[in-house]
């Protein structure tokens, strides 16, 4: 696997399969679509304007890594999901499923402020 998460050919193939199967199960056509918001293009793995459906396929297998490691180490551990940005962490601290999942598995979240030069390198990448 190479590139960014979700960009490997293996993950893209799995995402196409997920969308194809979901399309069949729901009886909907869910082609991939690009949307543009404020000059930013966003890809959606499957979308149906007729049924108002948006679907993002995540080709990740198994439990979150922290839970796997905890189980393999044979006992409870303090699990922390660390972010480099407040905006990214907000998704996981809202009232949505992300937050409920973290609570259910006793995973803490923390945001670590990056030095300005490192933050800029990430933004420029």
C-alpha positions in Angstrom: 0.0 0.0 0.0 1.2 3.5 -0.8 0.0 7.1 -0.6 -2.6 8.5 1.7 -5.0 6.3 3.7 -7.8 5.2 1.4 -5.7 5.8 -1.7 -4.2 2.4 -2.2 -5.4 0.4 -5.2 -6.5 -2.3 -2.7 -8.7 0.1 -0.7 -10.1 1.7 -3.8 -11.1 -1.7 -5.2 -12.7 -2.6 -1.8 -14.6 0.7 -1.8 -16.0 0.1 -5.3 -17.1 -3.3 -4.1 -18.8 -1.9 -1.0 -20.6 0.7 -3.1 -21.7 -1.9 -5.7 -23.0 -4.2 -3.1 -24.8 -1.5 -1.2 -26.3 -0.2 -4.5 -27.7 -3.7 -5.1 -28.9 -4.2 -1.6 -30.8 -0.9 -1.6 -31.9 -1.0 -5.2 -30.3 2.3 -5.9 -27.7 3.5 -8.4 -24.9 5.0 -6.3 -22.3 6.3 -8.7 -19.3 8.2 -7.4 -19.6 12.0 -7.6 -17.6 15.1 -7.1 -19.0 18.1 -5.4 -17.5 21.6 -5.2 -18.0 23.8 -2.2 -16.3 27.1 -1.9 -13.8 26.1 -4.7 -13.0 22.9 -2.8 -13.7 19.6 -4.6 -15.0 16.7 -2.5 -15.3 13.1 -3.8 -18.2 11.0 -2.5 -17.9 7.3 -3.1 -21.6 6.9 -3.9 -24.4 9.4 -4.3 -28.0 9.4 -5.4 -29.6 12.8 -6.1 -33.0 11.1 -6.6 -33.0 9.4 -3.2 -30.9 12.0 -1.4 -28.2 9.4 -0.4 -24.5 10.1 0.2 -22.3 7.2 1.0 -18.7 7.2 2.0 -17.1 3.7 1.9 -14.3 3.2 4.3 -12.2 0.2 3.4 -10.8 -0.5 6.8 -11.0 -4.0 8.2 -11.4 -5.0 11.9 -11.4 -3.1 15.1 -9.7 0.1 15.8 -5.9 -0.5 16.2 -5.9 0.6 19.8 -8.5 -2.0 20.8 -6.6 -4.7 18.9 -3.3 -3.8 20.6 -5.0 -3.7 24.0 -6.5 -7.1 23.5 -3.2 -8.6 22.3 -1.4 -7.2 25.3 -3.7 -9.1 27.6 -5.4 -6.3 29.6 -6.8 -2.9 29.8 -4.7 0.0 28.6 -5.3 3.7 28.5 -6.2 4.4 24.9 -5.7 7.9 23.5 -6.5 9.3 20.1 -4.3 12.3 19.6 -5.0 15.1 17.1 -2.9 17.8 15.8 -5.8 20.1 15.2 -8.9 21.2 17.1 -11.1 21.1 14.1 -10.3 17.5 13.4 -10.9 16.5 17.0 -14.3 18.2 17.1 -15.8 15.4 15.0 -14.8 13.0 17.7 -16.0 15.1 20.6 -19.5 15.9 19.2 -22.6 14.0 20.1 -22.4 11.8 17.0 -21.4 8.2 16.6 -17.7 8.9 16.6 -17.9 10.2 20.2 -20.2 7.4 21.3 -17.7 4.9 19.9 -14.9 6.5 21.8 -16.9 6.5 25.0 -18.0 2.9 24.5 -14.4 1.7 24.2 -13.0 4.1 26.8 -10.8 6.0 24.3 -9.6 9.4 25.3 -9.0 12.2 22.8 -6.3 14.9 23.1 -5.2 17.7 20.9 -1.5 18.5 20.8 -0.6 22.0 19.4 2.0 21.7 16.7 4.8 24.3 16.3 3.8 26.7 13.6 6.5 25.5 11.1 5.4 21.8 11.4 1.7 22.8 11.1 2.5 24.8 7.9 4.4 21.8 6.4 1.2 19.7 6.9 -0.9 22.4 5.3 1.4 22.7 2.4 1.6 19.0 1.8 
